Amino acid sequence: LQSLQQNGMADGATGIVSVDFSTINPSVNLITSIRIIFEMTSTGFMKHKAWLWTVPVNFYTTDLQLLRGALEIVFALGLVVYTITELREMISMGPKLYFNSTFNRVEALNLALFWYNVSAYFWFMYNWNLNVDLEDEKIDLYGWTMYYNSNTRMAAFNTLICFLKVFK
């Protein structure tokens, strides 16, 4: 803190100091972005919070990752079939009657979240491979790694919704 004050980056009114950095571990093909926030309260107490987000450096380079990619394609094809099936059911019943059922509303939510996750993952992969320059020393990877991990958490939540369909 004294070093920050001497360099004009903090003064007596500074309430929060954030430290961001990324580490790359090529032996396991992972980038981890770390954000640590130190907050000074008016009573002189210092609180801290930390976030760590991890993303593979390269996707689809090993046999296991290629298998995952193939399974992702199978999933996307299954999602198209699932969507068409639900649309046919909705058209045959009519939208009003279709959405009267709680289970159908859960299915529609599930489908919407699946499509959101697939499109968000596609958007991330497109930008990660074409627009993110890992050679740039000043690149801020925190947002990218947080976005990727947020999408995986949303996919996990959607998996829980899939279990509700068992009762249909």
C-alpha positions as a Python dict, from the first residue, in 0.01 Angstrom:
ca = {
    (1, 'L'): (0, 0, 0),
    (2, 'Q'): (289, 234, 78),
    (3, 'S'): (437, 165, -265),
    (4, 'L'): (102, 247, -429),
    (5, 'Q'): (85, 573, -233),
    (6, 'Q'): (440, 670, -328),
    (7, 'N'): (362, 611, -696),
    (8, 'G'): (43, 822, -682),
    (9, 'M'): (-188, 523, -730),
    (10, 'A'): (-350, 544, -387),
    (11, 'D'): (-413, 806, -123),
    (12, 'G'): (-604, 847, 202),
    (13, 'A'): (-938, 825, 19),
    (14, 'T'): (-860, 493, -153),
    (15, 'G'): (-1113, 234, -43),
    (16, 'I'): (-1042, -60, -273),
    (17, 'V'): (-726, -203, -425),
    (18, 'S'): (-760, -471, -692),
    (19, 'V'): (-484, -704, -806),
    (20, 'D'): (-540, -887, -1136),
    (21, 'F'): (-305, -1134, -1298),
    (22, 'S'): (-312, -1445, -1513),
    (23, 'T'): (-102, -1757, -1506),
    (24, 'I'): (-45, -1998, -1791),
    (25, 'N'): (49, -2357, -1721),
    (26, 'P'): (145, -2516, -2054),
    (27, 'S'): (201, -2860, -1902),
    (28, 'V'): (-173, -2891, -1830),
    (29, 'N'): (-291, -2650, -2104),
    (30, 'L'): (-466, -2409, -1864),
    (31, 'I'): (-489, -2034, -1811),
    (32, 'T'): (-604, -1911, -1472),
    (33, 'S'): (-711, -1552, -1418),
    (34, 'I'): (-700, -1429, -1063),
    (35, 'R'): (-860, -1117, -919),
    (36, 'I'): (-802, -1024, -556),
    (37, 'I'): (-979, -723, -408),
    (38, 'F'): (-874, -561, -82),
    (39, 'E'): (-1134, -329, 66),
    (40, 'M'): (-1051, -90, 348),
    (41, 'T'): (-1347, 2, 566),
    (42, 'S'): (-1384, 335, 744),
    (43, 'T'): (-1292, 160, 1071),
    (44, 'G'): (-956, 50, 933),
    (45, 'F'): (-1059, -314, 884),
    (46, 'M'): (-939, -474, 560),
    (47, 'K'): (-1162, -727, 385),
    (48, 'H'): (-1052, -932, 88),
    (49, 'K'): (-1224, -1131, -185),
    (50, 'A'): (-1071, -1349, -454),
    (51, 'W'): (-1192, -1498, -781),
    (52, 'L'): (-1014, -1762, -987),
    (53, 'W'): (-1132, -1860, -1335),
    (54, 'T'): (-963, -2132, -1541),
    (55, 'V'): (-986, -2196, -1916),
    (56, 'P'): (-794, -2431, -2146),
    (57, 'V'): (-534, -2251, -2357),
    (58, 'N'): (-610, -2460, -2665),
    (59, 'F'): (-927, -2650, -2734),
    (60, 'Y'): (-955, -2968, -2942),
    (61, 'T'): (-586, -3052, -2962),
    (62, 'T'): (-575, -3388, -2779),
    (63, 'D'): (-764, -3708, -2857),
    (64, 'L'): (-985, -3661, -2551),
    (65, 'Q'): (-1068, -3304, -2653),
    (66, 'L'): (-1149, -3421, -3007),
    (67, 'L'): (-1383, -3683, -2859),
    (68, 'R'): (-1547, -3408, -2657),
    (69, 'G'): (-1585, -3202, -2976),
    (70, 'A'): (-1751, -3496, -3152),
    (71, 'L'): (-1989, -3541, -2859),
    (72, 'E'): (-2067, -3167, -2869),
    (73, 'I'): (-2170, -3207, -3234),
    (74, 'V'): (-2390, -3505, -3142),
    (75, 'F'): (-2544, -3295, -2863),
    (76, 'A'): (-2615, -3006, -3103),
    (77, 'L'): (-2785, -3245, -3348),
    (78, 'G'): (-2989, -3390, -3062),
    (79, 'L'): (-3084, -3039, -2957),
    (80, 'V'): (-3217, -2967, -3306),
    (81, 'V'): (-3426, -3287, -3296),
    (82, 'Y'): (-3547, -3202, -2942),
    (83, 'T'): (-3645, -2851, -3052),
    (84, 'I'): (-3836, -2977, -3356),
    (85, 'T'): (-4018, -3233, -3140),
    (86, 'E'): (-4123, -2967, -2889),
    (87, 'L'): (-4229, -2727, -3165),
    (88, 'R'): (-4446, -2999, -3323),
    (89, 'E'): (-4605, -3070, -2986),
    (90, 'M'): (-4671, -2700, -2931),
    (91, 'I'): (-4822, -2657, -3279),
    (92, 'S'): (-5046, -2963, -3242),
    (93, 'M'): (-5172, -2852, -2897),
    (94, 'G'): (-5173, -2482, -2964),
    (95, 'P'): (-4949, -2239, -2775),
    (96, 'K'): (-5206, -2152, -2508),
    (97, 'L'): (-5280, -2514, -2414),
    (98, 'Y'): (-4911, -2610, -2447),
    (99, 'F'): (-4796, -2345, -2197),
    (100, 'N'): (-5080, -2434, -1955),
    (101, 'S'): (-4874, -2737, -1853),
    (102, 'T'): (-4600, -2670, -1600),
    (103, 'F'): (-4389, -2945, -1752),
    (104, 'N'): (-4412, -2786, -2095),
    (105, 'R'): (-4300, -2453, -1949),
    (106, 'V'): (-4004, -2633, -1791),
    (107, 'E'): (-3926, -2792, -2130),
    (108, 'A'): (-3943, -2452, -2302),
    (109, 'L'): (-3714, -2299, -2039),
    (110, 'N'): (-3478, -2594, -2077),
    (111, 'L'): (-3469, -2553, -2455),
    (112, 'A'): (-3412, -2177, -2433),
    (113, 'L'): (-3123, -2227, -2190),
    (114, 'F'): (-2972, -2499, -2409),
    (115, 'W'): (-2981, -2269, -2712),
    (116, 'Y'): (-2837, -1985, -2505),
    (117, 'N'): (-2552, -2209, -2386),
    (118, 'V'): (-2474, -2341, -2732),
    (119, 'S'): (-2471, -1994, -2887),
    (120, 'A'): (-2267, -1846, -2598),
    (121, 'Y'): (-2015, -2132, -2627),
    (122, 'F'): (-1993, -2085, -3004),
    (123, 'W'): (-1944, -1708, -2958),
    (124, 'F'): (-1672, -1768, -2698),
    (125, 'M'): (-1488, -2024, -2912),
    (126, 'Y'): (-1504, -1800, -3219),
    (127, 'N'): (-1362, -1501, -3031),
    (128, 'W'): (-1112, -1702, -2825),
    (129, 'N'): (-958, -1851, -3138),
    (130, 'L'): (-968, -1542, -3360),
    (131, 'N'): (-961, -1231, -3140),
    (132, 'V'): (-770, -1320, -2823),
    (133, 'D'): (-397, -1269, -2859),
    (134, 'L'): (-231, -1466, -2579),
    (135, 'E'): (107, -1321, -2681),
    (136, 'D'): (-9, -972, -2578),
    (137, 'E'): (136, -904, -2232),
    (138, 'K'): (-130, -644, -2153),
    (139, 'I'): (-434, -851, -2241),
    (140, 'D'): (-697, -879, -1969),
    (141, 'L'): (-807, -1242, -1965),
    (142, 'Y'): (-1028, -1209, -1658),
    (143, 'G'): (-1342, -1125, -1856),
    (144, 'W'): (-1286, -1408, -2103),
    (145, 'T'): (-1223, -1668, -1834),
    (146, 'M'): (-1519, -1546, -1627),
    (147, 'Y'): (-1749, -1563, -1932),
    (148, 'Y'): (-1641, -1919, -2012),
    (149, 'N'): (-1690, -2038, -1654),
    (150, 'S'): (-2024, -1856, -1619),
    (151, 'N'): (-2145, -2039, -1927),
    (152, 'T'): (-2038, -2375, -1782),
    (153, 'R'): (-2225, -2293, -1459),
    (154, 'M'): (-2537, -2206, -1659),
    (155, 'A'): (-2504, -2540, -1840),
    (156, 'A'): (-2482, -2717, -1503),
    (157, 'F'): (-2799, -2538, -1387),
    (158, 'N'): (-2971, -2643, -1707),
    (159, 'T'): (-2871, -3003, -1638),
    (160, 'L'): (-3061, -2979, -1309),
    (161, 'I'): (-3366, -2862, -1501),
    (162, 'C'): (-3332, -3173, -1720),
    (163, 'F'): (-3387, -3388, -1411),
    (164, 'L'): (-3727, -3223, -1359),
    (165, 'K'): (-3836, -3364, -1695),
    (166, 'V'): (-3814, -3715, -1550),
    (167, 'F'): (-4143, -3646, -1372),
    (168, 'K'): (-4321, -3565, -1701),
}
